[in-house]
Amino acid sequence: MVFFVRKMNKVFIIIGFFLLAFFGCRMPQNVPPPNVDTRVLKDDLDREVRLPAKVERAVSLAPNLTEMVFAIGAGDRLVGVTTYCNYPEEAKAIQKVGDTLNPNMESIIALKPDVVLVSTASQIENFTKTLDQNGIAVFVTNPNSIDSVNTNLLKLGDLFGKTSGAQALVETLHKRSTNASAADKKRERLRVLVQLETETIFTVGKASFITDIIEKAGGKSVTDNVDSAYFPLSKETAVATQPDVIILSDSESNRRPNEVFKDSPAVKNGRILRVDADILSRPGPRLIDALEQISNYLNEVAPK
């Protein structure tokens, strides 16, 4: 699993899988400074998070969250982001507070944020208590489908007071998603395998938002019967999948299908689609770009 550290999108995937297994309990509340107007919002772990009435300063500990905050028009409220937060371009200029696995607590506290935004891919159990003791709220998201990404956008719109901007964005994304999902539904559903890394064949299961994308694009994931979100395939199991199409999450470690797929219909027919790892593996607004790309491709290569 070491390869996931190379890019944030892969860090998000594998760490998120493990933390979902451990985070079912409520976490301690932050204690806000006295004489500050506050409100309570529920996050994706169903925690009641007390926040200032107006959030002015925020730290994002996941690239997908950074993209969401900018997308709803609140990018100017971000005072700290991770080293993996590279989109949009403006995010590169924001102070870095370490990576998602190892955020620098001293740097975060020094920035005096009203809230720290994390995904379940962040090791929040290790530092939530420290932030609580400093009166800093922690707001957790757990998007596992396109619909839940839209829900998170609306929650962040509420959090930052950008409700109208978030609603307009969600309406646009929903329309694009509907159009891509409805495209050429009469065609055959091709069997799709998503390969996240070449040497160790990691792929996606039922609990992954990527499986939701494949389904909406008109394909059928060959591993959608596995309850896990992300897991490695043995070579024997990989050979047996016989996918019609292989989708590569395009990154330095994943530029070609594993050799075990050489006799699969996908490789024999040249049905290999490379999708930028950042848009495929980050559950944010650009997931719709991945959906449209996959939907268009499946429409092109499906038997008429």
N, C-alpha and C positions, 0 to 999 in steps of 0.2 A: 504493500500500500504506500510505500515511500514516494512513488511517482506522483501521487496526488498533491504533494507539497509544491510541485513545480509551477502550478498555476492555481489561482484561487478557485476557479470553477471546479477543479477536481478536489481541492481541499474541502469545498462545500459539500460535495457529494458524499465522500466516505465518512467524514466526521459527523455529518448530519444523520447518517444511518445509525451510528452508534448512540448518539445522544437521544434520538427519538425513543430508544429502548429504555433510557434511564430517567427522562424528565416527564413524570406524570404528576409529580407533586407540586403544590404551591410553594413559591419561593418568598423569602422575607421581603417586606416592603421597605422602600427607602423612606427616610425621615426628612421631609422638606424643611428648609429654614423657616423660622417663625415669621409671622406677619406676611407671608407670601400667599396670594390667592392660588388655590390649587383646584384640580379636577381629577377624576378617576376614569381611566380608559382600560378596557380589557385587551390583553394581548392574545397571541395565538396559543399560549399555554393556559388560557383562561385565568390568568393572574390579573388581579386588580392593581393597576400601576398608577400611583399618584404622581401627577405632573403639574408643573406651573400652568396657570391659566393660559399663558402665552409662552410657548417654547421658542427661545431665541438662539440657543446654542446646543448643537447636537454633535455627537460623534457616531460615525457609522463603522461597524466592524465587519462588514461584508460588502463586496462589490455590487451585488444585486440590489442591496438596500441603498447604496450610494446612487445607483442609476435611478431607482424609484424616487428618491428625494429630489433629484434634479428634474425628473420627468414631471413632477407635480408643481414645480416652480419654487421649491424651497431650498435649492442648492446653496444659497447664500447663508443659510443657517448652519451649514456644516463647518465645524471648526477643526475636525480631525477625522481622518479616514485611514484605511489600511494601505500597506504598500502594494496590494493587488488592485486597488481601486484606480482603474485607468480609463474609465469612461463615465461621463463625457470628458472632453479634453480639459475642462475647467477643474475636474477632480484631481488632476495631477499636481495642481498648484497648492492644494490644501495640505496642511501639516500632517505628516504620517505618524501613526501611533503604534507601529509594529504591524505584525500580520495577524490574521484571524486566529491562528493557533496560539500565538504568543504576544498578545497586546501588552504594551508597556503601561502598567497601572499608574506609574508616577506621571507619565506624559498626559494620560487621560485626565487624571485628577487636576493637574496643573491648568488644563484648558477650561476648567470649571463649567462643564456642560450641564444643561438641564436634564438631558437624557442621553443614554448610550443605546444605540440601535444594534441589535444582534439577531442573527438567525440561529436556528438550533444547531448550525454547524460551528458555532462559536462555543468555546469551553466556558460557558457562563457560570457553571457551578463553582469554578475556581476563583472567580473574582467578583461575583455579585455581592457577596458580603462586604467586601472592601468598598465597593461603590456605594452600597447602602449606608455604610458608616460615614460616608462623606456627603450624604444627602443627594446622591446622583441616581436618578431612576434608570432602570434597565427595561427596555421594551423588546419583547421577543416576537419574531415572525417565523412562520413555518409553512411557506407556500409549497404545495405538492401537486398543483395543477394550474392550468391557465386561469380557471375561475378563481382560485385562491390567490393568485397574483393580483387579480383585479380587486379582490376583497382587501388585500394588504395595501394597495394603492389608496383605496378609500379610507382605510384606517389611518394611514400616514397623512392623508389630506386633512382628516379631523385633528390629528395630533399637532400639525403645523399651522392649522387655520387656513388651509388651502383647499377647502371642500369643493368649490366650484371648479377649480383647475383639475382636481383629481377626478371629479365626475365626468368632465368633458373628455379627459384622456381615456377613462374606462369605456365610455361610450364608443369612442373611436376604435379602441383595441377590440372591443366586443364585436363591432361590425366587421372588422378585418378577420377576426377569428371565425365568425359565422360564415363569411364568404369563402374562406379557405377550407372550412370543414364541409361546406356544401358542394364543393367542386367535384363534378363528375362522379357522383355516388353510384352510378350504374356499373362502373367498371369493377373488375375483379380486385379484391383486397390482397395485395402482395404481402408475403411473409417477410418481415423486416427484422434484422438484427442490428442493434446499436453497439458498436465497439468503442469503448472509452480509452483503451490502451492496447498497444499491439502485442507486446511480449506476454504480459499477464492479461488474459482476456477478461477484462471487467466489462460488465454489461448492466442493463437496467431491468428491474422487475416491476411488479404490479404497483408498488408504492411510490414509484418515481414519477415526477412530473413529465419526464421525457416519454414515458409510456403513454401518458395522456396526449402528448403531442402526436405521437405515431398514430394513435387511434383517431384523433380528430383530423389528421391529414389523409385518412383513408387507407392506412396500412394496418397490419396486425403484427404486433411484436411476437417473435417466436419464444420469448421468455416471459410473457405476461401472466403465466400461471405460477410464477414464483412470487411469494409474498414480499420478499425483501425488496428494498429500493435499489440497492447496488450490490453486486456480488461477482466473484470470479467464476468463470466457466472452466471446467476441466476440458482437456483436449477432446476426450471421447464424447462428452456432451456437446461440445461446440460443433464437432463434425456431424452429429446427429440432427442438429437444428435445420440444416439445409435451407438457409434463407434465400429468398428471391432477390433481396436487396440488402446491402450492407451500408449502414450509415456510420461514417467515421466522425467522431468529435475531433476535429482537425487541430492538432497541436504537434509540437516537436516529437513527442513520443508516440504519435498515433497517425502516421501518414500512409499506412498501407494495411490491408487486412492481414490477420495472422495467417501463417502458412497452412494451418489446418483447414482453411476455407477454400483451398485451391480448386477442389472439385465441386464446390457448391454452385447452384444455379446463378447466384449473384456474381461470382468471379468469372464463371464461364461465359456469362452474357455481358460482362462489363458493367454490371449495375452497382456501381460504387459511388455513393454520394458523400462528399466532404462538406461538413457544415462547421463553420467557425466555432471553436470550443466555447468562446465567451458568450455567444448568443444562444447556443444550445444548452449549456450547462449552468447558466445563471438564471434563476427564476425571477425575471424582471420584465419590463416592457418589451425588450427585444426578443422575448420568446416568440412573439407573433411573427417576427422576421423568419425565425427558424421554421415555424409552422407553415408559413407561405412557401418557403423554399422547398420543404419536404413534400408538401401537397402538390406543388407544380411538377416536381420531379416524378413522383409516383404516377401522376396523370400522363406524363410523357412516356414512361417506360412500360406501363401496364398494357397487357394485350387488349387490343380493340375488339 
